């Protein structure tokens, strides 16, 4: 399983020969717009955690270029289905066996509205089980006791957690979240894109290290392999 970071909460995941894009916000991100060409991206699936612009901005363009299936909650899926895109609707607690592995849509605490005011349903995260590796993509969320449910079903190899604070968890809560999901290997997302979520990256890594955990902060376009 290969995971590539495209800034904010945007990731590309290669698993079982399939290409998954998570929360594509690239052309509007000042940190990534000149480094990532969305027209060159491969995608069989696009997973959307919620409807905010900084998570869905490039979903239509990538889906149009690739024919990818958009996977999200029911409201978001229907929003894109009405526009003619292929979708797979899900809801909290539900799972589905895709050709890349098993996907479960889990709870998140946040808001979720499209830029035009259209209802985006309730936000969520994803647990992906594929190629004998399991990852949790939290999406935008506060720290939540619901996170403790995840390791009851799935032993994680990686937790993708927001760390920028203000709109989501910050570093301190993300450390607690990693305890809740019982995963000490964390990929930080949703930080440094704009003023409200700028962090001291070295200080964040030290806090995780002091807690006996590994916080990875990838450069845009960089990848890790599980």
C-alpha positions as CSV (number, residue, x, y, z in Angstrom):
1,X,0.0,0.0,0.0
2,X,1.5,3.3,-1.1
3,X,0.2,6.6,0.3
4,X,1.1,10.0,-1.3
5,X,0.4,13.4,0.3
6,X,-1.0,16.2,-1.8
7,X,-1.5,18.8,0.9
8,X,-4.3,19.6,3.4
9,X,-6.2,16.4,3.6
10,X,-5.6,15.2,0.1
11,X,-4.0,11.8,-0.4
12,X,-3.5,9.2,-3.1
13,X,-3.5,5.6,-2.1
14,X,-2.4,2.7,-4.3
15,X,-3.7,-0.6,-3.1
16,X,-4.4,-3.9,-4.9
17,X,-3.8,-2.3,-8.2
18,X,-6.4,0.4,-7.6
19,X,-5.9,4.1,-7.2
20,X,-7.9,6.0,-4.6
21,X,-7.9,9.8,-4.1
22,X,-8.9,11.2,-0.7
23,X,-10.5,14.7,-0.3
24,X,-8.9,16.4,-3.4
25,X,-8.2,20.0,-2.7
26,X,-5.2,20.8,-4.9
27,X,-5.9,23.6,-7.4
28,X,-7.1,25.9,-4.7
29,X,-4.3,25.1,-2.2
30,X,-1.5,27.6,-2.5
31,X,1.0,24.9,-1.2
32,X,0.1,22.3,-3.8
33,X,-1.4,24.0,-6.9
34,X,2.0,24.4,-8.6
35,X,3.3,21.0,-7.5
36,X,0.5,18.6,-8.5
37,X,-1.2,18.3,-11.8
38,X,-4.7,17.0,-11.2
39,X,-5.0,16.1,-14.9
40,X,-2.2,13.6,-14.4
41,X,-3.7,11.9,-11.4
42,X,-5.0,8.3,-11.6
43,X,-8.2,7.5,-9.8
44,X,-10.6,4.5,-9.6
45,X,-12.3,5.9,-6.5
46,X,-12.6,9.3,-4.9
47,X,-13.3,9.2,-1.1
48,X,-14.8,12.3,0.4
49,X,-15.0,12.7,4.2
50,X,-17.3,15.8,4.0
51,X,-18.5,18.6,1.8
52,X,-16.3,21.5,2.7
53,X,-14.5,23.1,-0.3
54,X,-11.1,22.3,1.0
55,X,-12.0,18.6,0.7
56,X,-14.1,18.4,-2.5
57,X,-12.8,21.2,-4.7
58,X,-11.2,19.0,-7.4
59,X,-13.5,16.0,-7.0
60,X,-15.5,16.7,-10.1
61,X,-12.6,17.5,-12.4
62,X,-10.7,14.3,-11.3
63,X,-13.9,12.2,-11.6
64,X,-14.5,13.6,-15.1
65,X,-11.0,12.9,-16.2
66,X,-10.8,9.4,-14.8
67,X,-14.4,8.0,-14.5
68,X,-13.7,7.4,-10.8
69,X,-16.5,6.4,-8.5
70,X,-17.2,9.0,-5.8
71,X,-17.7,7.4,-2.4
72,X,-19.1,9.3,0.5
73,X,-22.1,9.7,2.8
74,X,-25.6,9.5,1.2
75,X,-26.1,13.2,0.8
76,X,-22.8,13.9,-0.8
77,X,-23.1,10.9,-3.1
78,X,-26.6,12.0,-4.3
79,X,-25.3,15.5,-4.9
80,X,-22.7,14.1,-7.3
81,X,-25.1,11.5,-8.8
82,X,-27.5,14.3,-9.8
83,X,-24.6,15.8,-11.7
84,X,-24.0,12.6,-13.6
85,X,-21.1,11.1,-11.8
86,X,-20.8,7.5,-10.7
87,X,-21.2,7.2,-6.9
88,X,-21.3,4.7,-4.0
89,X,-23.3,6.1,-1.1
90,X,-22.4,5.0,2.5
91,X,-23.4,6.0,6.0
92,X,-21.9,5.8,9.5
93,X,-21.1,2.3,10.7
94,X,-21.6,0.8,7.3
95,X,-18.9,-1.1,5.4
96,X,-18.5,-2.5,1.9
97,X,-16.1,-4.9,0.2
98,X,-14.6,-3.1,-2.8
99,X,-12.1,-4.5,-5.2
100,X,-9.3,-2.7,-3.4
101,X,-10.4,-4.0,0.1
102,X,-12.9,-3.4,2.8
103,X,-14.0,0.2,3.5
104,X,-16.0,1.4,6.5
105,X,-17.5,4.8,7.0
106,X,-17.0,6.0,10.6
107,X,-18.1,8.9,12.7
108,X,-16.5,12.3,12.8
109,X,-17.4,15.5,14.7
110,X,-17.3,18.5,12.4
111,X,-19.7,20.4,10.0
112,X,-20.4,19.6,6.3
113,X,-21.9,22.0,3.8
114,X,-21.1,22.6,0.2
115,X,-20.0,26.2,-0.7
116,X,-23.4,26.9,-2.3
117,X,-25.1,26.0,1.0
118,X,-26.2,22.5,-0.1
119,X,-26.5,20.1,2.8
120,X,-23.5,17.7,2.9
121,X,-25.0,15.4,5.5
122,X,-22.9,14.4,8.5
123,X,-19.1,14.2,8.2
124,X,-17.2,11.0,8.6
125,X,-13.9,9.2,8.3
126,X,-12.8,6.0,6.6
127,X,-11.2,2.8,7.7
128,X,-9.5,1.0,4.8
129,X,-8.5,-2.7,5.1
130,X,-6.4,-3.8,2.1
131,X,-3.3,-5.8,1.3
132,X,-3.1,-6.9,4.9
133,X,-2.6,-3.2,6.0
134,X,-5.2,-1.1,7.7
135,X,-5.5,2.6,7.9
136,X,-7.8,5.1,9.5
137,X,-8.5,8.4,7.7
138,X,-10.1,10.6,10.4
139,X,-11.2,13.5,8.1
140,X,-11.9,16.8,9.9
141,X,-12.9,15.9,13.4
142,X,-12.7,16.8,17.0
143,X,-11.3,14.2,19.4
144,X,-14.1,11.7,20.0
145,X,-14.8,8.7,22.3
146,X,-16.2,7.0,19.1
147,X,-12.5,6.5,18.1
148,X,-12.2,3.8,20.7
149,X,-14.6,1.7,18.7
150,X,-12.2,1.4,15.8
151,X,-9.6,-0.9,17.4
152,X,-12.4,-3.2,18.6
153,X,-12.8,-4.3,15.0
154,X,-9.6,-3.3,13.2
155,X,-5.9,-3.4,14.2
156,X,-4.5,-0.3,12.5
157,X,-1.1,0.1,10.8
158,X,-1.5,3.9,10.3
159,X,-3.8,6.7,11.5
160,X,-4.2,9.8,9.3
161,X,-5.1,12.5,11.8
162,X,-5.7,16.3,11.5
163,X,-3.3,18.3,13.6
164,X,-3.9,21.9,12.7
165,X,-6.2,22.9,15.5
166,X,-8.8,25.7,15.3
167,X,-11.2,23.8,12.9
168,X,-10.1,20.2,14.0
169,X,-8.1,18.4,16.6
170,X,-4.7,19.9,17.4
171,X,-1.5,18.1,18.2
172,X,-2.3,17.4,21.8
173,X,-5.8,15.9,21.0
174,X,-4.3,14.0,18.1
175,X,-1.9,12.3,20.5
176,X,-4.9,11.2,22.6
177,X,-6.7,10.1,19.4
178,X,-3.8,7.8,18.6
179,X,-4.2,6.3,22.0
180,X,-7.9,5.8,21.4
181,X,-7.4,4.1,18.0
182,X,-4.3,2.2,19.4
183,X,-2.0,3.2,16.6
184,X,1.3,5.0,17.4
185,X,2.2,5.6,13.7
186,X,0.5,8.8,12.6
187,X,0.4,10.8,9.4
188,X,-0.5,14.4,10.1
189,X,-2.8,16.3,7.8
190,X,-4.9,19.5,7.7
191,X,-2.1,21.9,8.8
192,X,-0.1,24.9,7.5
193,X,-2.4,25.5,4.5
194,X,-3.5,28.9,5.8
195,X,-3.1,31.0,8.9
196,X,-5.7,29.5,11.2
197,X,-4.0,26.1,11.0
198,X,-0.3,26.9,10.9
199,X,1.8,24.8,13.4
200,X,5.3,24.4,14.6
201,X,6.2,21.2,12.9
202,X,9.3,20.4,14.9
203,X,7.4,21.0,18.2
204,X,4.6,18.7,17.0
205,X,7.0,15.9,16.1
206,X,8.7,16.3,19.5
207,X,5.4,16.0,21.3
208,X,4.6,12.8,19.5
209,X,8.1,11.5,20.1
210,X,7.9,12.3,23.8
211,X,4.6,10.3,23.9
212,X,6.4,7.3,22.3
213,X,4.7,7.9,18.9
214,X,5.8,8.6,15.4
215,X,4.4,11.7,13.6
216,X,5.1,11.8,9.9
217,X,4.7,15.2,8.2
218,X,5.3,14.6,4.4
219,X,6.3,17.1,1.8
220,X,3.7,17.6,-0.9
221,X,4.2,14.8,-3.4
222,X,6.1,12.6,-1.0
223,X,5.0,9.0,-0.3
224,X,5.3,6.3,2.2
225,X,4.8,2.5,1.8
226,X,3.1,0.3,4.3
